[in-house]
């Protein structure tokens, strides 16, 4: 293998793929990045066996070949090199690197020990706008269950209906749903799958690694392909593939209240400030604050035997019956902080059913929180 690459391009590529490599005692090869030089350029590949990333960067390749090299040493060393061209060559089991007045040799491992990267065929594929996808997953991912105790809710649920993807996340105490449009040459209606939260986080991390549009081709769209067990995300010069979570997602539609007895239209900034103030006096571990609706007033309150009490009255528009319930203020803030509109709509059926949060303008986002039963 013999090639020449710009330091900036190589450093960025190593940063994209190197994140997946961790110290693995049982499989030391997973601590490595695979360098694969082709006529077209250089591929950098890493995997943790659940997620794999392939990043392509343009390079002048004089001799094709591949080698596995320790991720940390190559990342750390390249970051210290001058902003110049880097010459890379393999000689026996060593990787020789030359950049201006810097020269080094790094021991390598046989690429034959590196795991094969699976391929998802282009059978079920669709495209989404990059910006919309990033915002959509950001507005639901916080609600994913944090542990693998229930694997089916430890990821984001994708449901494809009428050229729309419904992204859903829940931890059984709250639920977020956001829909965005997609394009496809194939009818993908009623296709459903669950993507691990770590995979989505990795996709967003890779996307955020590109500093500007010039560094990624086709930055406007992400190509997503899937089969029964795996999913792939392609964007410009990077490609990520992951396993899917096998299982049935809960029928979340049945817990979304269709009826309401109370409706409150309130300013988002005002209620966030009031909830934060009330949260200071909530009970530790319970995080409870009270919401009480009166005629065109919303009262946010809390009390603690140790700290004291708090009471805030907010002007709002109300419809229906007066209502009082208690709710986990941290869960409530999570939803409110992922809404960009300044007017939000809170609706309730009774004090034992979920609080529903929407906006008047954006009918593509929905958030519900279970109340705290007193």
N, C-alpha and C positions, 0 to 999 in steps of 0.2 A: 504494500500500500504506500502510495506517495502522492501528496497533494499539497496545495497552497490555499490558505483561507485568510480572510480579514479577521483580525482579533475581535472586533466588535461583533461580527456575525457568529463567530465560534463561541464567544463568551455568552451571548444571548441564547444560543442553542443549548449549551451545557446547562444554563440556568433553568431552561424549560424542562429538560428531561431529567436533570439531576435531582430534582425534588422528590422523585419516587424512590430513589435508592436510599436504603437504610441499612444499618449494620445487621446482617443476618448471619448468625453463627452456623445454622444448619445448612444454608445454601449461600456460601460466600460469593458465588457468581452474581447474585442479585445486588451486591454492593458496587457492581460495575456498570459502565455505560458501554454499549456496543458501538464501535465506529465501523461504518460500512461505506467504503468508497466505491462509487459507481461512475460511469462515464458522465452522467448528468450532474453529479455533485456528491456531497457527503450526507449520509443519513446517521443521525444520532438516535439511539434506541435505549430505553430503560423499561423495567417492569418490576412489579412486586407480586406478580402472578395473578392479582385481581384486576389491576389496571396496567396498561402498557401505553407508552408514548413514543411516537416516532416523529422526529423533526428533521426536515430537509433544509440544507443550506447550500447555496451556490458556492462551488469551489473549483479550482483548476486541478483536475485529477490526472496525474501522469501515469499512475498505476493503480488498478483496482485491487481491493482486498478488504479484509475486516479483522478486527481485533477487539478484545474486551479490556477495559482499563478502569482502575479504581476511580470512582466518581469524585470522591473528595479531593484526592491529590490533583486530578486533572482540572477540576473547577478552581481550586485554590491557586494553582500555578498559572493557568491562563489569565486569571484576573489580575495577576501581577505583571504581566508582560506589557511592553510598550504598545501604543496604538499603531501597529504596523502589520504587515503581512506575516503570517505564521506558516513556516514550512514544516510539514509533518511527514515522517517516513518510518516504516517498520523495518527493523533489521533483526532477524531471528525472533527472539521473544521480547524485544525492547521497542519502545516507541521513542523515536528521536524527534525532538522539537527544537526549532531554531527560529528566533525572532530578534532581528537586529543584533544586539550584543549579548543576547541570552541564548544559552544552549543547555539542553538537558536530555537525559535518558530516563525513561520510566518503565519499570517492569510491567508486563501485560499478562493476560490469561488467554487461553485458547478460546476462540469464539464458538467452537463446537459445543462447549459446555453451556452456552447462553440459551435460555429457553426460547422455543419457537413462539413467535407472535401470531396469535390467531387472526383470521380474516373474516369479516362480515361481508357476505355477498351483497351486491347492489340490487337486492330484490325488493325489500321494503325500505324505501328512502324518501326523505322529505327535506325541505329547506325552511329555515326560519331566519328572520333578520337578527343579526348579532346583538344589536342594542336592545331590541325587544326581549330577546331570550335572557340576556344578563339581568335586565330589570325584573323579568317575571320570576326567575329562580330566586332572585334576591328577596322578592316579596313573599315567598312561601317557605324558603329553606329553613328559616329560624324555627318553624313549628315542627320540624322532623323530630321523632323520638331519638333521644341522645344515646341509647344503648341498643344492643342487639337482642334484648330480651324477647322482643316481638319483631323478628326480622322484616315482616311485611310492612311495618310502619317506620322502619329505619331508613327509608329512602323517599324519593319524590315519585308520586304516581303520575304517569302520563296517560291521558285518555284522548284519543284522536276521534273527533266528531265533526263532520261537516266543515272540513278545512280549518278547524280550530283545535289547538291542543289545550286541554285543561290540565294544569299542573296543580297537584294537591299534596299537602303535607299535614300530618297530624301527630300528636303525641298522646291522644286520648283526652287531653284537657282543653285543647284548642285546635282549631283547624283553619288553614288558609287555602284559598283557591284563586288561581289567576289563569285567565285564558289569553292566548295569543294566536294569531293566524299562521298557517303554514302553506307551502305550495308543494305539489307533488304531481308527477305524471300518472300516478297509480291511485286507485281508490283505496284509501287506508282507513275508512270508517270502521269504528268499533275496535280498532287495535288498541291494546292496553299493555302497559309494562311498568315495572318499578325500577328506577335507577338509584343505586346507592348514593347517599348524600355525599360521601367522600369523592365519588366520581364527578358529581356536579361541581363540587368545590375545586377539584383539579382542573376541570374545563375552564372555569372562571379564572383560576390562577394563571393558566397558560394564556388565555386571552388578554389578561391584564399585563402580561409580560411584554406585549408589543407596545412600544412607546407611541407610535403614530401609524396612520393608515398606510404609509409608504413601506412599512416593515412587514405587512401581511397582505397577500393578494386575496381578492374576493372577501375583504373584511366585512362587507355588508351582510354576508350570509354564512350560516353554518349548515353543513350537510350532515344529516343524522340518518344512520341506517341501523336496522335492528333485525334480530331473529328471535327464536325462542329463548336463547340463553345469553346473548351478547348484544352490545350496542356500540356503535362507533360514532365519533364526532370528528368531522374534517373541517378545518378552516385554514385556508392559505397553505402555508408550508408545514403545518402541524396536523397530526392525526392521533387521536386517542381512542383506545378500545377498552371496554370494561365488561365484566360479567353483569348480568341483571340479577335482581333479587327474585328468586322463585317463590311463588306463593300468591294468594288471593288478597287483594287490597280490600279493607272493610267497605261495606256499602255506605259510604259517607253521606250520600244524598239524604238518607233517611233521618239523619240527625240535624239537618239544616231546617230550622223552623220555617214553615210556609205561612203560618198565621202570626199575627201580632196584635197585642192589645194596647201597647204603648210605643210611641215613636218620638224620637228626640233629634232635632236638627241643631247641631252645635258647632262652634268654631273649633277647629282642630288644635290650634296653638293654645287656646284658653283651657281646653280640657286636659291637654298634656301637662300644662303647668300646674293645674289643680291636682291632678293625679300624682305628680311627683311630690308635691307638698304633702299630700295625704299619705303617701308611701313612707315618709319619714317617721310617721307615728303608727305604722301598721305593726302587727304582731310578727315577731321574728319566726321565720319558717312557714308562716301562713300567708304573709304579704297581702292581708285583706284590707280593702277599702270599700266603703259603702257608696252606692249611687242611689239617690232619691229624686224622683221627678215630681215637680209641682207644676202649677200653671205657668208655662213659659220660664221655668227656672229648673236648673239641675244642681243639686246639692251633692258635693263630693266630701266625704267625711271619713275620719278614722280615729281610733283611740287606743292607747296602750297604758296599762297600769304602771308601767315603768317610766314611760317617756312623756305622756300627756295626751292631748287630743287636738284635732284639726278640723276645720269646717270652712268650706269654700262654696259660695253661691255664684253660679254662672247664668247669665242671660242666655236663653235659647228659645226655640220654637217647639212646642210639644203638641202631640195629638193623642187622644185616647185616655186611658186610665192613669192615675198616679201609681207609681211603682217604686219599690225599694228592694235592692238586693246587694249582696256582697260579692266581690270579685277579686281575683289575684291581680294586683296592679301591674306587676311585671309582665304578665301575659297581655294585659290590655295595652300597655305601652308598646310592646313588640308589634302589635297590629297597627296602632296609630302611627308609629314611626315609619311604617312602610307604605303610608298613604301620602300622596303629594298634594291632593286637593285640600283646600282650607275648610270646606264645609263637609262634615261627616254626618252620617245618619245612624243612630243607634236605635235598635228595635228589640222589644221584649214581648214574650207571651205571658210568662209569669216568673216568679223568683227562683224557680227550679229548672227552667229550661235555658238553653244557651242564649247569651247576648249576641246579637247579630250586628256587625259593623260593615257599612257600605259607604259609598259616596254617591252624590246625586248625579255626577257627570260620568264617572267610570263604572259601568255595569259589568266590567270584566274582572273585578276584584271583590272577594268576599272573605270575611274573617269572622269566626265565631269563637266565643270563650264560654266554657262552662262556669256557672256561678258557684260560689262557696256556700254550701248549705250550713245554715246556722242551727 
